[in-house]
Amino acid sequence: MIRALLVGLLALTLAACSKGPDQTTLENEVQQRLQQAFGANVLSLEQLDRRGSASDANAPPGEKRLVIYFDSTLEVERDQDFGSWDSPGVASLISALGAGPRGLSGIRSGGNKQGDLLLAHGSLIYRQQGDGWQAVVPQGFKAPPAPETIEPGVGQTREQLVAAMSTALNLSPGGTGVKERAIISDEVSRAVSNIQGRLSRLQKGFPLAGGPAAGQYARLAQAMTSLLHPKGLQLMPLNTEGGLDNLRMLRRGDVVLALSQSDMAQLAVNGSGPFAETGPYSGLRALASLYPEPVHVLVRGDSPVRDLAGLRGKRVNLGQPGSASRDTALAVLAAHGLQPEDLAEAASLDLQQALTAIRDGRLDATLQVIGAPADSIRAASEAMQLRLLPLEESAIRQLEASRPGTFATQVAAGTYPNQTAPVPTLAVSALLLCDAKLSAGEVDQLVRQVFAPDNDWLAAGSIQGEQLSPANARRGLAIPLHEGALRALGQPQEPTP
C-alpha cells in the first residue's frame, strides 16, 4: 500500500515536472525580457495565458527542453515608436517574446501612446535542470517560403514552364550532372522571371524584383503586394538573386520596381564597383528608403574573437558571389585593415549555410547585411549561442565618408537572444527603386499607399515592413528621389549627384 502510494506520488511529481515552469516563473521571465530589451517603465505584462507546450526537437543530445506557448497582453507605459530605426522597437519585441510577425498586434504606425495594449502570441524554450526549469532562448521564428506572386496558379505554372523550356531546348540530357542541372535551372528560371516581368508590364502591372525565396526582400515584396492589391495597385513580386541582380533587371527593363541596398544603388548611379562595365545608370531613382539593414558580424558565443581585427587568420564567410551584401562586407573588412587573403578561408555561402557551418565548427564567423532581426539568426540561437562583433568607430566613420548610402547605427539590445547591450555597426537602407519608365502620377500613388497608416505589415508577414515611416523615407539615400516620390512625401527636390 505504502509502496503504491510512493509510486503514485513520484508519478505526480514527474508529471508536474514535465509541464515545465509554473505560471509565476513564466510571467517573471517574460517581464524580465521586456525590461532587458526596452528598459524600465516602457512595457508591462498585464496578462499571460499558457497555451500548451511541446518537446523541443532541436534540443542537444541528452538535454530535455520544452517549448512553452503563451498568449500575452502588454500595456505601453509611456509613448513608444516601435517602428523607430534608432531605439528598441518591433524587432526587439518580437525577439523577446519568441513571436512571429503575425503573432503580434496593436502596433500603431507613427508610434503607440501610453495606455495602449499589445497582444502577442509567443513562445519560450526551457531546459530541465534537476527538479527545475531554466529559460534558454525565445523560440526562433521560421518563416514560410514566400510565394512567387499573388496571382492564382502562377507559382505552379512557373515550375512547369521551367521544366518545359528545359525539355524543349534539350538542356538536361540524361547524362547531365547535378551541377550542370543546377546551372540550367538557374538560367531558365532567370529567363522565366524576365518573361513574367515583361508580360506583367504589358498588362499595366508593376513587376517588382524582390529577392531569394523566403528572404527578407521576398517577404517584404509579398507583403507589399497583398497590402496594395485591395487599393487597386497590382504588383507582381519576382524571386531573384538579390539586390545586385535587381538593379541589373531594372536597368534592362525586365521590371519596373526593385528592392536593393542604398550603397549598391549609389554605385549603380555612378557606374562604379560591380557596375563599372555597364557605366553610370543616371536614370535610377528612389521611391523611398524603407528600413535599415545593419551589418551583422557573427561568431559563436564562446569564440575568443572580440573584434574584427581578431578575424585575421580565421575562417570567415563573406556572402554569396555577386550579392550586394558581399560587396558591403568586403568594404567593411577593408576599413578594418583586412583583405580576403588575410583570412584562413573566405567562404561564399548564404546566411543559413554559414550559420550551420559555424555550429558545426567549420567556420569561425560570418558577415551579412540584413534587416534585424534576421529569422535565421534567431532560429540558429536555439542550437548555439551567437555573438555580434562591434565595428570600430573609426572604421564606421571612414565607411560613412567613402561609401555614400551607409550610416552609423546600433543593433538594439534584445534584438537577438542573449544580446544584453546594443552593438555599434554600419547600416544601409533597403530602397524601393524605379527609373523613368514610371510616371510621376504612378509613383505618387505608389508611395502614398506604401506609407499608408492603415497598412498592417506584421499581419502581412513582414517584420521589417513595420519600420516604414515617412520620417525615414530619405534616410541613407545617396541617389535622387523620383519626382512623384517628392510630391508624395512633400520633400524639396535634391540635386542630382
Secondary structure as GFF3:
##gff-version 3
##sequence-region A 1 497
A	DSSP	alpha_helix	2	18	.	.	.	ID=ss1
A	DSSP	alpha_helix	23	38	.	.	.	ID=ss2
A	DSSP	beta_strand	43	55	.	.	.	ID=ss3
A	DSSP	beta_strand	65	76	.	.	.	ID=ss4
A	DSSP	alpha_helix	90	97	.	.	.	ID=ss5
A	DSSP	three_ten_helix	101	103	.	.	.	ID=ss6
A	DSSP	beta_strand	104	105	.	.	.	ID=ss7
A	DSSP	beta_strand	117	129	.	.	.	ID=ss8
A	DSSP	beta_strand	132	138	.	.	.	ID=ss9
A	DSSP	alpha_helix	154	168	.	.	.	ID=ss10
A	DSSP	alpha_helix	178	202	.	.	.	ID=ss11
A	DSSP	beta_strand	206	209	.	.	.	ID=ss12
A	DSSP	alpha_helix	216	228	.	.	.	ID=ss13
A	DSSP	three_ten_helix	229	231	.	.	.	ID=ss14
A	DSSP	beta_strand	235	238	.	.	.	ID=ss15
A	DSSP	alpha_helix	243	252	.	.	.	ID=ss16
A	DSSP	beta_strand	257	261	.	.	.	ID=ss17
A	DSSP	alpha_helix	262	270	.	.	.	ID=ss18
A	DSSP	three_ten_helix	273	275	.	.	.	ID=ss19
A	DSSP	beta_strand	285	300	.	.	.	ID=ss20
A	DSSP	three_ten_helix	308	311	.	.	.	ID=ss21
A	DSSP	beta_strand	315	317	.	.	.	ID=ss22
A	DSSP	alpha_helix	324	335	.	.	.	ID=ss23
A	DSSP	three_ten_helix	340	342	.	.	.	ID=ss24
A	DSSP	beta_strand	345	347	.	.	.	ID=ss25
A	DSSP	alpha_helix	351	359	.	.	.	ID=ss26
A	DSSP	beta_strand	365	369	.	.	.	ID=ss27
A	DSSP	alpha_helix	375	380	.	.	.	ID=ss28
A	DSSP	beta_strand	386	388	.	.	.	ID=ss29
A	DSSP	alpha_helix	393	402	.	.	.	ID=ss30
A	DSSP	beta_strand	406	411	.	.	.	ID=ss31
A	DSSP	beta_strand	423	434	.	.	.	ID=ss32
A	DSSP	alpha_helix	440	450	.	.	.	ID=ss33
A	DSSP	three_ten_helix	464	467	.	.	.	ID=ss34
A	DSSP	three_ten_helix	470	472	.	.	.	ID=ss35
A	DSSP	alpha_helix	483	489	.	.	.	ID=ss36
###
